[in-house]
Amino acid sequence: MVSDTHAGMEPVTELTAHRMGDVGRSGSVVVGVLALQGDFAEHAVALRRVGAEVHEVRTAEHLSRVDGLIIPGGESTTIARLMIAYELREPIIERGRAGLPIWGTCAGAILLAEEIVTLDRPGLHLVPMTVERNAFGRQIDSFEADVAPGELEGGPLHAIFIRAPRIRTVADGVDVLLRLGPEQEREPVAVQYGSLMATTFHPELTEDGRLHERFVGLCAEYAARVALQPGLAAAGGSG
């Protein structure tokens, strides 16, 4: 069990991005979860809870069948190495650049970043932000915080930070969804860049499905665009 708060940090955040609308629940949307290492099983449970069909992704062929991809929390160095070993890194980059929704949580957020502090393998370089690994400290420094709902319907969102990274900088065009910390020091903990999302905490470890619904909404929009423009998926090297 992690502690209730982190020293010197107020567990209150602010939601600043636009909503995607009520398009999250669709059994026809197929969301892939990168299943090389980490808590991909927990994401699968959360996705099914909000009505998505889930496929585990371990090969480029698996990737070609999905309307979106979640890169879960785990060991960022291990996932980075396995993406290379399984010849998935380049296909993920190609599909991400072609518009495939991708959401990285914790380790996944690290791998999406354009610049990563202290990672010994290349990431995906898809989101123009700088991320520092294990920036809150060791496992013992993990913590939980209640996040103010902002534009999300319902009450506070409970966020679990486990050996969490920190988003140090974001470029223009990156929407900050959630910030954590005192008024003058609030830092991003959830961002969106087009169809790409990154959160430094673990939404899959709670029963709050609002962020998973948001991502499934992005996947539904992408699937609708592909249906109208089949070449969109092919441009990313997939079917």
RAQUI-V574161 format. One record per residue. PHI is phi as a letter, one per 30 degrees, with the letter a starting at -180 (999 if undefined). PSI is psi in degrees with one decimal (NA if undefined). D_LAST is the distance of its C-alpha to the last C-alpha in whole Angstrom. Layout:
# RAQUI-V574161
phi->PHI psi->PSI d_last->D_LAST
phi->PHI psi->PSI d_last->D_LAST
This chain:
# RAQUI-V574161
phi->999 psi->133.8 d_last->43
phi->c psi->163.7 d_last->42
phi->d psi->163.4 d_last->45
phi->d psi->-32.2 d_last->45
phi->b psi->165.0 d_last->45
phi->c psi->137.2 d_last->45
phi->e psi->129.5 d_last->48
phi->i psi->11.0 d_last->49
phi->b psi->129.8 d_last->46
phi->d psi->132.6 d_last->46
phi->d psi->54.2 d_last->43
phi->b psi->134.4 d_last->42
phi->b psi->176.3 d_last->39
phi->b psi->128.9 d_last->38
phi->c psi->125.1 d_last->35
phi->b psi->-9.6 d_last->35
phi->d psi->166.2 d_last->31
phi->d psi->159.2 d_last->30
phi->d psi->154.3 d_last->29
phi->d psi->-10.3 d_last->25
phi->j psi->175.7 d_last->27
phi->c psi->67.0 d_last->27
phi->b psi->17.6 d_last->23
phi->d psi->-29.8 d_last->23
phi->c psi->108.3 d_last->23
phi->a psi->113.9 d_last->20
phi->d psi->-17.0 d_last->20
phi->d psi->-11.3 d_last->16
phi->d psi->128.2 d_last->15
phi->c psi->114.7 d_last->13
phi->c psi->127.0 d_last->15
phi->c psi->146.4 d_last->14
phi->b psi->121.8 d_last->17
phi->d psi->116.2 d_last->18
phi->c psi->51.2 d_last->20
phi->c psi->-36.6 d_last->22
phi->a psi->156.5 d_last->25
phi->j psi->-166.7 d_last->27
phi->c psi->53.5 d_last->27
phi->d psi->-30.7 d_last->23
phi->d psi->-37.7 d_last->25
phi->d psi->-38.0 d_last->27
phi->d psi->-40.0 d_last->24
phi->e psi->-42.5 d_last->22
phi->d psi->-45.9 d_last->26
phi->d psi->-38.9 d_last->26
phi->d psi->-42.7 d_last->22
phi->d psi->-31.9 d_last->23
phi->d psi->-30.5 d_last->27
phi->c psi->12.0 d_last->25
phi->j psi->11.7 d_last->23
phi->c psi->150.0 d_last->20
phi->d psi->138.3 d_last->18
phi->c psi->133.2 d_last->17
phi->b psi->133.3 d_last->15
phi->d psi->135.5 d_last->17
phi->c psi->119.0 d_last->15
phi->b psi->-9.7 d_last->16
phi->b psi->166.1 d_last->14
phi->d psi->-32.7 d_last->11
phi->d psi->-42.7 d_last->9
phi->e psi->-43.3 d_last->10
phi->d psi->-34.1 d_last->9
phi->d psi->-12.4 d_last->5
phi->c psi->3.0 d_last->7
phi->c psi->158.8 d_last->9
phi->c psi->0.1 d_last->10
phi->a psi->164.0 d_last->13
phi->b psi->133.5 d_last->15
phi->c psi->129.8 d_last->18
phi->c psi->112.8 d_last->20
phi->d psi->175.3 d_last->23
phi->d psi->159.0 d_last->27
phi->l psi->-141.2 d_last->29
phi->c psi->111.2 d_last->30
phi->d psi->-37.8 d_last->28
phi->d psi->-41.7 d_last->29
phi->d psi->-45.6 d_last->28
phi->d psi->-40.2 d_last->24
phi->d psi->-44.4 d_last->24
phi->d psi->-40.7 d_last->25
phi->d psi->-34.8 d_last->23
phi->e psi->-39.0 d_last->20
phi->d psi->-45.9 d_last->21
phi->d psi->-37.0 d_last->22
phi->c psi->10.1 d_last->19
phi->h psi->45.9 d_last->17
phi->c psi->-19.7 d_last->15
phi->e psi->-52.5 d_last->17
phi->d psi->-43.9 d_last->15
phi->e psi->-38.6 d_last->12
phi->d psi->-43.5 d_last->13
phi->d psi->-46.3 d_last->15
phi->d psi->-44.9 d_last->12
phi->d psi->-35.5 d_last->10
phi->d psi->-42.8 d_last->14
phi->d psi->-25.8 d_last->15
phi->d psi->-0.1 d_last->12
phi->j psi->-1.3 d_last->13
phi->d psi->127.1 d_last->12
phi->d psi->130.5 d_last->15
phi->b psi->134.9 d_last->17
phi->b psi->123.5 d_last->20
phi->c psi->128.5 d_last->22
phi->c psi->128.9 d_last->26
phi->h psi->-104.5 d_last->29
phi->e psi->-37.7 d_last->27
phi->d psi->-36.8 d_last->24
phi->d psi->-39.4 d_last->26
phi->e psi->-47.8 d_last->27
phi->d psi->-25.1 d_last->24
phi->d psi->-19.5 d_last->23
phi->d psi->147.5 d_last->26
phi->d psi->-36.2 d_last->26
phi->b psi->128.5 d_last->30
phi->b psi->126.9 d_last->31
phi->d psi->124.0 d_last->34
phi->i psi->58.0 d_last->35
phi->b psi->129.3 d_last->32
phi->d psi->5.4 d_last->32
phi->b psi->154.1 d_last->28
phi->d psi->141.8 d_last->26
phi->d psi->-152.9 d_last->24
phi->c psi->-19.7 d_last->21
phi->h psi->42.7 d_last->23
phi->c psi->-28.3 d_last->21
phi->c psi->123.7 d_last->24
phi->d psi->79.9 d_last->27
phi->b psi->161.2 d_last->29
phi->c psi->128.7 d_last->32
phi->b psi->137.5 d_last->32
phi->c psi->125.7 d_last->35
phi->d psi->146.9 d_last->34
phi->h psi->38.3 d_last->37
phi->d psi->-18.9 d_last->38
phi->d psi->-10.0 d_last->40
phi->k psi->-162.0 d_last->42
phi->d psi->-176.3 d_last->42
phi->e psi->-38.9 d_last->41
phi->d psi->-19.5 d_last->44
phi->c psi->4.9 d_last->43
phi->d psi->154.0 d_last->40
phi->a psi->169.1 d_last->41
phi->b psi->150.5 d_last->40
phi->b psi->142.8 d_last->41
phi->d psi->124.4 d_last->40
phi->c psi->126.3 d_last->38
phi->e psi->139.2 d_last->40
phi->d psi->-23.5 d_last->37
phi->h psi->-123.5 d_last->37
phi->d psi->-8.4 d_last->35
phi->d psi->139.9 d_last->34
phi->d psi->148.6 d_last->35
phi->j psi->-171.1 d_last->38
phi->d psi->-164.1 d_last->40
phi->d psi->150.4 d_last->39
phi->c psi->126.1 d_last->36
phi->d psi->121.5 d_last->37
phi->c psi->134.6 d_last->35
phi->c psi->118.9 d_last->36
phi->c psi->115.8 d_last->36
phi->b psi->112.3 d_last->36
phi->h psi->48.6 d_last->36
phi->d psi->147.6 d_last->35
phi->d psi->170.1 d_last->34
phi->b psi->136.6 d_last->35
phi->d psi->108.3 d_last->33
phi->d psi->-40.0 d_last->36
phi->b psi->150.8 d_last->35
phi->b psi->146.4 d_last->32
phi->d psi->167.5 d_last->31
phi->e psi->140.6 d_last->32
phi->j psi->-12.9 d_last->29
phi->c psi->117.5 d_last->28
phi->d psi->127.9 d_last->29
phi->d psi->114.8 d_last->32
phi->d psi->-43.4 d_last->31
phi->b psi->139.9 d_last->34
phi->b psi->149.8 d_last->37
phi->b psi->137.0 d_last->39
phi->k psi->176.5 d_last->43
phi->e psi->160.4 d_last->46
phi->e psi->-44.3 d_last->46
phi->d psi->-2.8 d_last->47
phi->b psi->17.7 d_last->44
phi->d psi->131.5 d_last->41
phi->b psi->152.2 d_last->38
phi->d psi->136.5 d_last->34
phi->b psi->-6.5 d_last->33
phi->b psi->130.5 d_last->30
phi->b psi->161.4 d_last->28
phi->b psi->135.6 d_last->25
phi->b psi->94.8 d_last->24
phi->i psi->-120.3 d_last->21
phi->c psi->12.6 d_last->19
phi->c psi->133.6 d_last->20
phi->b psi->149.5 d_last->23
phi->b psi->132.2 d_last->25
phi->b psi->138.3 d_last->28
phi->d psi->-4.1 d_last->31
phi->c psi->-172.1 d_last->32
phi->c psi->83.2 d_last->30
phi->d psi->-23.2 d_last->30
phi->d psi->-11.8 d_last->28
phi->c psi->3.4 d_last->32
phi->b psi->172.7 d_last->33
phi->c psi->6.6 d_last->33
phi->d psi->113.6 d_last->32
phi->c psi->12.0 d_last->29
phi->d psi->-39.1 d_last->29
phi->d psi->-34.9 d_last->27
phi->d psi->-38.0 d_last->24
phi->d psi->-40.8 d_last->24
phi->d psi->-44.9 d_last->24
phi->d psi->-41.2 d_last->21
phi->d psi->-33.3 d_last->19
phi->d psi->-42.9 d_last->20
phi->d psi->-40.9 d_last->18
phi->d psi->-39.3 d_last->15
phi->d psi->-41.1 d_last->16
phi->d psi->-41.5 d_last->17
phi->d psi->-44.8 d_last->13
phi->d psi->-37.5 d_last->12
phi->d psi->-39.6 d_last->14
phi->d psi->-40.8 d_last->14
phi->d psi->-38.0 d_last->10
phi->d psi->-34.1 d_last->11
phi->d psi->-28.3 d_last->14
phi->b psi->80.8 d_last->12
phi->e psi->-26.9 d_last->8
phi->d psi->-15.8 d_last->9
phi->d psi->-45.4 d_last->9
phi->d psi->-39.6 d_last->6
phi->d psi->-29.4 d_last->5
phi->d psi->-23.6 d_last->9
phi->c psi->11.6 d_last->8
phi->i psi->25.8 d_last->7
phi->b psi->173.2 d_last->4
phi->c psi->NA d_last->0
